[in-house]
């Protein structure tokens, strides 16, 4: 399962990479209503994401919105965290609402899972429109299915999809990157293969978003 602290670390790292510096200037020139839409803002992890964005980008030029399937819950989240941005009602069971949400944003951060049940239509719509997508799925079988279905379409539209920005991926991905960098700097050698496993995890447990 995803540890909220690990999940959020990677989401925010990617979020900053997408929005800070030259990139924020680039996406700010688009005609979309929002630079970022936090989809799933009424859920456990989604609320933390919305609160983080609000605290760190409240006085910036970032145009963002919260989104979810329940308008009353979205309003409640906005009141709880003193968020004064627009909200978008979007439900995976309503294809038109997902289509409308995707058309309004440059980047969608999705915390709506299980993704094999609720994420496919969002990936499809993003691939069609060129809207970038970040999620924290740990469902590798679903990721493979989405790549097989929408990889070429995403290339055509210019969309970037970043799956698995959660605990399932951080230790292995960041650890592999560190090993590759070390081998190249120390021995001028390329990394060929890495085997990663978790023996023991201390100081945490399943998050409320798992």
N, C-alpha and C positions, 0 to 999 in steps of 0.2 A: 504494500500500500504506500501511498505518498505521505511523507512527513510534511506537515504544512510549512515548517521553516525551510526545508530543503526545496520544496516545490516553489515557494515564493522567491527564494534566492535566485533560482534560475529564471523564473518569469521576469523578475525585476531586472536581472542582468540583461536579458534579451530586450526587454522594454527600453532600458537605457540605451542599448546599442542602436535600437531602431529610431529613437527620438532625440538623443542629445547630439549636439554639434551640427555637422553639415547635414545629417540626415533629417533632423527636425525642420531645417530650412527647406529641404527638398519636398517632404510630404506636406508641409504647410502651404505649398503652392498648388496643391491639387484642388479640384472643385468639390471634393466630398465635404459633407457636413462636419465630420469628426476625424481627427487623427487616430484616435483609439476608441474602441467600444469594449467595455468590460462585460462580457456576456456570461450570465450566471451569477450576477451580483447579489442575489438573495440567498445563495448557498453558503456553506461554512467557509470554504476557501475563497469564494467569490466576494464575500463581504470583506475579507482581509485585503484582497486585491484592490477593491474599490476604496477602502480606507487608506491604503498605502498611496495610491495615485493621488487621492485628494490631499493628503498631508504633504506630499513632496512636490506636487505640480499645481497647487492651488493658485499661486500667483504667477504662473508661467503663461506662455502663449499657447500651451497645449489645449486643443479642443477635444474634449472627450465626453463620453456618456456611459451611463450604466444601462444594462439591459437584462431582461428576464421575462418569464412567462406571466408573472403576476404583478399587475400594476400597483395593487395595494401594498405588496411586500416591497416593491422597489421604492415606493414613497416612504415606507417605514425605515428602510436602510438609509435613505438620504437624510431623513430626520435624525436618526440615531448618530450618524457620523458627520452631521453638518455638511452634507454634500449639496452643492447648489448647481449641479449640471443637469442637462436634460436626461430623461429616461426613455427607453425604447421597449415596448412590449413585443416580444418575439417568442414564439413557441415552435418547437421542432415538429409538432403535429399540424402546424399551419404553415405550409410551404411559402405562401405569399408573404407572411410576416418575416420569415427568415430571409427571403429574397430582398425585401425592403430594407432590413437591417444591414445586410452585407453591402448594399449599394451606398449606404451612408458613411461607411468607415474606411479608412486606409488600412488599419490593423484591427483584427478581432482577437481578443484574449478570451479563450473559452475555458471555463471551469465546469462545464456541464457534462457530467458523466452518469453512468457508464457510457463511454464514447461509442461503443459498438451498437448501443441502442439509440443514442441521442446525437451522435456527432457526424454521421455520414452525410446528411443533407447539407450541413454547414460547410463541410469540405467541398462538396460538389458545387455549391453556390459561389464559394470563394474562388475555386479554380476557374469558374466561368467568367467571373468579373475581374479577376486580378487583385482581389483584396487579400492582404497577407493574413496568416492565421497562426496563432500560437496556442498550444494546449498542454495538458499535463497527463495525458493518458499513459497507462502502463500496459495497455492491451496490444501486444505486439502483433497478434494475428490480424487485428483490425487495421493497424498501421500498414501492414503488408497489403491488405485488401485495398486500402485507399491509394497506396502508391501505384498498384497495378491499374486501378481504374482512372486515376486523375493526374498522374505524373505528366504525361504529354500535354494534357489540357492546361495544366498549371504553367508549363514552360511557355506555351503559346500566349497565355494571358499575362505572363510576367509575375504570377503569384509566387510567394515564398511561404511554404508550410513548414513549421517547426513543431514536430510532435514530441511528446514525452519529456516535457520540461519539469520533471518531478523527481522524487527520491529514487525512483527506479533507474534513472539515467544519470544523475549528477555524479555519484562516486565513480561509475565506470567511464563516463564520457570525459569528465575533467581529469580523472586519473590517467586515462589513456593519452590525453593531450599532454599532460605533464611528462609522462614517460617518453613520448615521441620527441618533445622539445629537449629533454635531458640527453637522450641518445644522440640527437643531431648536434647539440652544442658540445657534448663531452667527447663523442667518438666519431662524429660526422657519419653516422649510420642511421638508416631509415628503419623505423619500427615495422616489423612484419606481422606479428600476432600478439595479442594480449588475452590472457585468461583472467577473469575477474569473478570473485565470489565473496559473499558476506558471511563471516564466521560469527560475529557478535556485534550487536548494536546497543550502545548504552545511552541512558539519559533520555529515552523517548519511547514512543509507542505509536499506535495507529492514530492518525489525526481524525478530527470530526468530518473531514471531507473524504474519507476512504470508505 
